[in-house]
Amino acid sequence: MVTIIGVKESQKENGEVFYKLKLQGGVEMVQSKSSGKMYLTARTCYISTTFDGETCKRLIGSQLTGAVEKVQTEPYDYTVPDTGEVISLDYSWEFSPIEPEAKAANQ
């Protein structure tokens, strides 16, 4: 399950406004590569909608069946907001309407 936690207004190349919903997966335990300490995190991503802004705002807190999954991409530079550090990534996070357990059972 994922939860809708926010709304983002975006603009198409032609200037038309559309809205994206920010989705968050479940809490995960992760070990820091630098310190070795454990911490909690949750995967997030955005998904485009055909809804207006008010409808999107009303959807915050709703849950959807699915998961936020890591997807391989071409390498790109990403600036870490808190530190300004520029790092190279080769993945992004995307919504999948299929729960991970259901995927494993079908393979």
Backbone as CSV, one residue per row, in Angstrom:
resi,resn,N_x,N_y,N_z,CA_x,CA_y,CA_z,C_x,C_y,C_z
1,MET,0.844,-1.192,0.000,0.000,0.000,0.000,0.885,1.249,0.000
2,VAL,0.410,2.261,-0.690,1.059,3.567,-0.654,0.025,4.586,-0.188
3,THR,0.522,5.672,0.373,-0.345,6.728,0.872,-0.067,8.007,0.104
4,ILE,-1.109,8.723,-0.269,-0.957,10.026,-0.914,-0.626,11.030,0.189
5,ILE,0.550,11.667,0.073,0.993,12.569,1.146,1.130,14.023,0.712
6,GLY,0.960,14.299,-0.574,1.102,15.682,-1.010,0.691,15.879,-2.454
7,VAL,0.730,17.157,-2.872,0.349,17.561,-4.221,1.408,18.518,-4.755
8,LYS,1.722,18.378,-6.031,2.689,19.272,-6.667,2.082,19.801,-7.958
9,GLU,2.093,21.118,-8.123,1.626,21.726,-9.368,2.794,21.739,-10.348
10,SER,2.550,21.295,-11.582,3.583,21.279,-12.620,3.044,21.966,-13.862
11,GLN,3.959,22.183,-14.813,3.560,22.865,-16.032,4.116,22.121,-17.243
12,LYS,3.262,21.909,-18.236,3.687,21.292,-19.486,4.507,22.311,-20.279
13,GLU,5.183,21.832,-21.313,5.979,22.720,-22.157,5.138,23.832,-22.777
14,ASN,3.858,23.550,-23.035,2.976,24.555,-23.636,2.393,25.522,-22.598
15,GLY,2.796,25.369,-21.326,2.338,26.265,-20.272,1.120,25.781,-19.516
16,GLU,0.493,24.707,-19.973,-0.697,24.160,-19.305,-0.317,23.577,-17.945
17,VAL,-1.117,23.881,-16.933,-0.876,23.409,-15.568,-1.512,22.041,-15.377
18,PHE,-0.793,21.150,-14.656,-1.357,19.868,-14.252,-0.824,19.541,-12.866
19,TYR,-1.401,18.525,-12.235,-1.047,18.198,-10.861,-0.520,16.784,-10.737
20,LYS,0.425,16.628,-9.817,0.994,15.322,-9.494,0.713,15.045,-8.020
21,LEU,0.482,13.781,-7.709,0.314,13.366,-6.316,1.615,12.772,-5.821
22,LYS,2.014,13.137,-4.619,3.204,12.558,-4.001,2.774,11.316,-3.228
23,LEU,3.373,10.187,-3.584,3.047,8.909,-2.953,4.182,8.480,-2.037
24,GLN,3.827,7.825,-0.934,4.826,7.313,0.012,4.519,5.860,0.338
25,GLY,5.555,5.019,0.224,5.420,3.612,0.572,5.547,3.428,2.075
26,GLY,5.610,2.179,2.493,5.727,1.864,3.915,7.106,2.196,4.485
27,VAL,7.194,2.194,5.781,8.450,2.482,6.481,9.416,1.321,6.284
28,GLU,10.689,1.656,6.043,11.729,0.651,5.845,12.914,0.944,6.746
29,MET,13.583,-0.109,7.187,14.800,0.016,7.975,15.977,-0.082,7.002
30,VAL,16.902,0.897,7.052,18.049,0.952,6.147,19.305,1.194,6.967
31,GLN,20.426,0.620,6.511,21.702,0.832,7.191,22.511,1.859,6.408
32,SER,23.016,2.866,7.097,23.827,3.907,6.480,25.133,3.316,5.962
33,LYS,25.482,3.646,4.706,26.746,3.170,4.142,27.940,3.848,4.791
34,SER,27.761,5.090,5.251,28.891,5.819,5.830,29.089,5.547,7.319
35,SER,28.021,5.519,8.106,28.174,5.342,9.561,27.876,3.927,10.031
36,GLY,27.159,3.143,9.230,26.770,1.801,9.639,25.554,1.773,10.551
37,LYS,25.041,2.947,10.930,23.875,3.009,11.817,22.589,2.760,11.031
38,MET,21.599,2.241,11.730,20.297,1.976,11.136,19.422,3.231,11.239
39,TYR,18.583,3.422,10.234,17.619,4.519,10.274,16.356,4.100,9.530
40,LEU,15.272,4.832,9.771,14.003,4.564,9.102,13.818,5.539,7.938
41,THR,13.251,5.041,6.867,12.954,5.880,5.710,11.720,5.337,5.013
42,ALA,11.248,6.051,4.040,10.119,5.596,3.217,10.358,6.092,1.797
43,ARG,10.120,5.231,0.846,10.283,5.598,-0.563,9.142,6.518,-0.974
44,THR,9.458,7.517,-1.800,8.434,8.429,-2.310,8.605,8.620,-3.813
45,CYS,7.529,8.979,-4.464,7.561,9.318,-5.889,6.339,10.179,-6.192
46,TYR,6.299,10.691,-7.408,5.144,11.459,-7.872,4.471,10.715,-9.011
47,ILE,3.156,10.880,-9.118,2.400,10.308,-10.233,1.476,11.405,-10.773
48,SER,1.452,11.542,-12.093,0.624,12.568,-12.737,-0.857,12.221,-12.603
49,THR,-1.694,13.253,-12.642,-3.144,13.062,-12.556,-3.849,13.911,-13.609
50,THR,-5.124,13.658,-13.774,-5.977,14.514,-14.600,-6.873,15.376,-13.708
51,PHE,-6.654,15.304,-12.386,-7.501,16.023,-11.433,-7.076,17.479,-11.296
52,ASP,-8.012,18.308,-10.834,-7.664,19.694,-10.508,-7.008,19.725,-9.126
53,GLY,-6.478,20.864,-8.761,-5.755,21.011,-7.502,-6.595,20.696,-6.277
54,GLU,-7.831,21.146,-6.251,-8.704,20.910,-5.094,-8.993,19.422,-4.909
55,THR,-9.243,18.721,-5.997,-9.488,17.277,-5.915,-8.247,16.581,-5.378
56,CYS,-7.089,16.971,-5.874,-5.835,16.366,-5.403,-5.652,16.579,-3.904
57,LYS,-5.919,17.784,-3.427,-5.773,18.075,-1.996,-6.696,17.196,-1.152
58,ARG,-7.910,16.947,-1.657,-8.851,16.103,-0.927,-8.396,14.646,-0.876
59,LEU,-7.544,14.240,-1.795,-7.063,12.857,-1.832,-5.929,12.576,-0.845
60,ILE,-5.338,13.623,-0.274,-4.251,13.424,0.687,-4.750,12.563,1.842
61,GLY,-3.975,11.536,2.170,-4.341,10.587,3.219,-4.948,9.305,2.665
62,SER,-5.392,9.333,1.397,-5.944,8.134,0.774,-4.839,7.120,0.515
63,GLN,-5.216,5.847,0.487,-4.253,4.785,0.212,-4.604,4.082,-1.085
64,LEU,-3.556,3.636,-1.781,-3.702,2.913,-3.036,-2.963,1.589,-2.938
65,THR,-3.489,0.570,-3.599,-2.788,-0.702,-3.665,-1.602,-0.538,-4.599
66,GLY,-0.422,-0.967,-4.152,0.773,-0.866,-4.969,1.985,-0.576,-4.110
67,ALA,3.083,-0.197,-4.772,4.344,0.054,-4.078,5.156,1.087,-4.847
68,VAL,6.096,1.714,-4.161,7.073,2.595,-4.795,8.318,1.751,-5.007
69,GLU,8.724,1.612,-6.282,9.831,0.716,-6.613,10.968,1.451,-7.304
70,LYS,12.173,0.921,-7.112,13.380,1.452,-7.729,13.453,0.977,-9.179
71,VAL,13.672,1.921,-10.108,13.732,1.617,-11.534,15.055,2.162,-12.084
72,GLN,15.789,1.321,-12.820,17.056,1.742,-13.419,16.807,2.786,-14.497
73,THR,17.680,3.810,-14.568,17.602,4.871,-15.569,18.997,5.139,-16.113
74,GLU,19.070,6.004,-17.089,20.367,6.491,-17.547,20.949,7.342,-16.411
75,PRO,22.265,7.329,-16.217,22.866,8.138,-15.147,22.537,9.628,-15.302
76,TYR,22.317,10.287,-14.163,22.043,11.720,-14.148,22.583,12.304,-12.853
77,ASP,22.846,13.617,-12.850,23.341,14.300,-11.657,22.162,14.756,-10.806
78,TYR,22.335,14.636,-9.490,21.309,15.035,-8.525,21.985,15.855,-7.438
79,THR,21.398,16.983,-7.085,21.934,17.819,-6.013,21.185,17.516,-4.727
80,VAL,21.907,17.089,-3.688,21.312,16.779,-2.389,20.854,18.100,-1.771
81,PRO,19.539,18.261,-1.516,19.014,19.545,-1.035,19.657,20.048,0.261
82,ASP,19.909,19.151,1.208,20.429,19.583,2.516,21.885,20.019,2.475
83,THR,22.686,19.409,1.589,24.128,19.670,1.596,24.636,20.396,0.360
84,GLY,23.878,20.366,-0.745,24.334,20.954,-1.991,25.283,20.047,-2.762
85,GLU,25.580,18.881,-2.197,26.474,17.926,-2.853,25.816,17.388,-4.130
86,VAL,26.604,17.303,-5.214,26.106,16.759,-6.475,26.577,15.318,-6.587
87,ILE,25.609,14.408,-6.761,25.937,12.990,-6.878,25.356,12.450,-8.180
88,SER,25.907,11.349,-8.661,25.412,10.713,-9.872,24.519,9.538,-9.478
89,LEU,23.322,9.476,-10.055,22.386,8.391,-9.788,22.040,7.693,-11.099
90,ASP,21.684,6.411,-10.997,21.257,5.665,-12.181,19.933,4.949,-11.926
91,TYR,19.100,5.549,-11.085,17.788,4.986,-10.778,16.833,6.107,-10.389
92,SER,15.544,5.784,-10.413,14.519,6.687,-9.894,13.481,5.825,-9.188
93,TRP,12.517,6.459,-8.550,11.450,5.752,-7.846,10.165,5.959,-8.614
94,GLU,9.431,4.856,-8.862,8.169,4.923,-9.600,7.107,4.102,-8.893
95,PHE,5.853,4.505,-9.100,4.726,3.760,-8.547,4.449,2.524,-9.395
96,SER,4.239,1.390,-8.734,3.796,0.162,-9.380,2.469,-0.232,-8.742
97,PRO,1.420,-0.463,-9.543,0.123,-0.826,-8.965,0.081,-2.239,-8.406
98,ILE,1.178,-2.992,-8.543,1.229,-4.368,-8.054,2.069,-4.418,-6.779
99,GLU,1.496,-4.994,-5.720,2.224,-5.161,-4.458,3.424,-6.089,-4.677
100,PRO,4.570,-5.837,-4.022,5.752,-6.695,-4.198,5.480,-8.185,-3.946
101,GLU,4.642,-8.508,-2.956,4.331,-9.906,-2.648,3.602,-10.567,-3.822
102,ALA,2.699,-9.837,-4.459,1.946,-10.383,-5.599,2.874,-10.595,-6.792
103,LYS,3.828,-9.693,-6.994,4.795,-9.847,-8.078,5.617,-11.112,-7.899
104,ALA,6.103,-11.318,-6.659,6.939,-12.489,-6.370,6.156,-13.776,-6.583
105,ALA,4.885,-13.797,-6.232,4.061,-14.990,-6.372,3.797,-15.337,-7.840
106,ASN,3.773,-14.318,-8.713,3.506,-14.543,-10.123,4.753,-14.862,-10.936
107,GLN,5.917,-14.808,-10.325,7.161,-15.065,-11.069,7.623,-16.478,-10.928
